[in-house]
Amino acid sequence: MPTDRRRFLRDIAIGSTAIAGSLPARSMTDGKPEPSFNMCGYAAPRIDKVRIGIIGLGMRGPGAVERMSHIQGVEIKALCDKLPERADKANRILEKAGLPKADTYSGEEGWKALCERKDLDLVYICTPWHLHTPMAVYAMKSGKHAATEVPAAQTLEECWQLVETSEKTRRHCMMLENCCYDFFELLTLNMVRNGLFGEMLHAEGAYIHDLSRDYLFNKKGYNDMWRLKANMGRQGNLYPTHGLGPIAQCLNIGRGDRMDYLVSMTTADLTLSPLADEMAAKDNFFKAFTGKSYHGNMNNTTIRTVKGRTMLLQHDISSPRPYSRIHLISGTKGVASKWPSPQRIAFGHAWLKDEEMKALEEKYTPPIVKHIGEIAKSVGGHGGMDFIMDWRLIDCLRNGLPLDQDVYDAAAWSCIVPLSDQSAKARAKSVDIPDFTRGAWKTNKPHDMTLEGGGNTGVR
């Protein structure tokens, strides 16, 4: 690792008290090696049958097994979870679909054996956050493409590990940001590409989802209570990519613009600590979770891009309020907003009427939705967006097409986790955002999520 990067990482680790203002912008790029290969727009050699190994079969993994079982040109060869019974249970999904059983791996190191197999093309990672980067890096170094759940990394160093490994191995590293494939997000992206909103000015995204009682304090939820533990001692946006990914694509982040710096602040925690006390009064198991410093209820992170656009991200997983990802994009000619429902579009001071919205949807629904959207709804996965994401990933690999999300997206969107935490702990001081493309964002071309010559991948 270059000395300047070590110095930079050391400096930010000293703590918020050392921050007098924004970090110097030059420290984000000086001393970084030139990219050994630009993965933006890279098309790997075609793979006729994509052989997959899936790691992590708790919350998200079984759904991935189910969805992949419907896609032609896929062979699920291996399944892995720390708990062997989970891998066995996931195998029953394949049996039910009339497909061959996969080899199973378990234990703390089982995932390494899976990655080392010679008969895999793609490793699909659905594990707790802190394992995403180690597993993706190991998979790429083992010659496999990697697809990892969100966020892809927890630290800046992990972000750089993903970037440099992908460039060196020329293996894809895609973060599985399913919200980029939701129907309204795809519609508005296509409208942006066609200039309907004019020049982009501002965008907003969020992850507002009350997980406190049903998931965080549920002993049958996240294994070993890992997600509750992840909310201890941190104050930034711990889960930024559901809101950030779709609006970053609308603003051509990494492809004509890039995120420059951010400021972040978080409210006090008024629910998680009291809930820990309440749960402990009923169940001694939860006494270990009392007296902790938990993440505050609402985090607000504001980002400014090099071209002067702004983005607002929100994170709240502990307030009793309806689910929302906001998804608002605003340009010189109009605005679109998804939440609160119904989804709306305006090109002036009034929202379009229902019949006008329907006409826009008919004209600007992108080819990928017309091709696979109804099937996706029937297969499922958050209303179909998960299936569109998986189908699109497989179709790109089978047809030798660039992926919609590259490793620079994975790093840039994930780095908000540590940087927002740093800013929030330093009284909202501005923090510079690294340029993981090392200047290539200036010439990288925007990528449309359309079929682009693919689309020959069917469903079973």
Sequence and secondary structure as in RCSB ss.txt:
>XXXX:A:sequence
MPTDRRRFLRDIAIGSTAIAGSLPARSMTDGKPEPSFNMCGYAAPRIDKVRIGIIGLGMRGPGAVERMSHIQGVE
IKALCDKLPERADKANRILEKAGLPKADTYSGEEGWKALCERKDLDLVYICTPWHLHTPMAVYAMKSGKHAATEV
PAAQTLEECWQLVETSEKTRRHCMMLENCCYDFFELLTLNMVRNGLFGEMLHAEGAYIHDLSRDYLFNKKGYNDM
WRLKANMGRQGNLYPTHGLGPIAQCLNIGRGDRMDYLVSMTTADLTLSPLADEMAAKDNFFKAFTGKSYHGNMNN
TTIRTVKGRTMLLQHDISSPRPYSRIHLISGTKGVASKWPSPQRIAFGHAWLKDEEMKALEEKYTPPIVKHIGEI
AKSVGGHGGMDFIMDWRLIDCLRNGLPLDQDVYDAAAWSCIVPLSDQSAKARAKSVDIPDFTRGAWKTNKPHDMT
LEGGGNTGVR
>XXXX:A:secstr
  HHHHHHHHHHHT GGG SSS  GGGGTTT    SS  TT      SSEEEEEE  SSSHHHHHHHHTTBTTEE
EEEEEESSHHHHHHHHHHHHHTT    EEEESTTHHHHHHH SS SEEEE S GGGHHHHHHHHHHTT EEEE S
 S SSHHHHHHHHHHHHHHT  EEE  GGGGSHHHHHHHHHHHTTTT SEEEEEEEEE   IIIIIT TTSSGGG
HHHHHTBS  S SS HHHHHHHHHHTTBTTTB EEEEEEEE   SSHHHHHHHHHHH GGGGGGTT  B  S EE
EEEEETTS EEEEEEESSSSS  B   EEEESS EEE SSSS EEESSSSB  HHHHHHHHHHH  HHHHHHHHH
HHHH SGGGHHHHHHHHHHHHHHHT   SS HHHHHHHHTHHHHHHHHHTTTT  EE   TTTTGGGT      S
 TT     B 
